Amino acid sequence: MNFYGNIVFDTLVKPCLNHDDKYTVVDFREWITGIKPIDLQQAPCFANIEPILKKIVKGKTIVGHSLADDLKILQVDPKELEIRDISDIELFMSKVDRDSRSPIKMSEDELSSPLRSPLKNFNQSGSSQKKMRKMKANYLIQKRKLKEISEEFLNAKIQEGHHSSIIDARAALALYRMNYEDIEIKYRCHEALQEVTKNFTTK
């Protein structure tokens, strides 16, 4: 969907590359997805939708929640896109005590600081992420479910029955739009800091 929540492209996809390929779905998880075997009979295969998808996302900013696996399945390189992953923005994450794992409320200064990194960069290695966690002496920052974030920030109940990709996408978009300026400032500051650090280390 676009910035205004209007659907641009929405389809089920057969889990195979070409129509003639055989495929097996081990578990439709119908109680969550609402998808039945009959729903895939007339669905396109991945080879049909891949060029359409790549044309749609080219040069765009992608907003969503926990996007890493989605982008991997869709064979989209996150390095070629502007990614705004709600799950990686500290405003929407939880702060917990390192020892007791009990929640700690973030202060306004922590949430509004323009120098705080708003994300765990897709390009960041696992070891560097661990180092960042070690730097936080008394607490850890943990991701939260989209359902929890939507209820707290949007006063909206989602994923009550079958999950809807459209509703989930609109929820993530609404969270992004309601904090658009603050999120973008933090991303730009983070990118500028990375560039300065890169130039400093190469000299």
Beta strands, then each sheet from edge to edge (+ up, - down):
strand 1: 61-64
strand 2: 82-85
strand 3: 94-97
strand 4: 103-104
strand 5: 139-142
sheet 1: 1+ 2+
sheet 2: 4+ 3- 5+
end
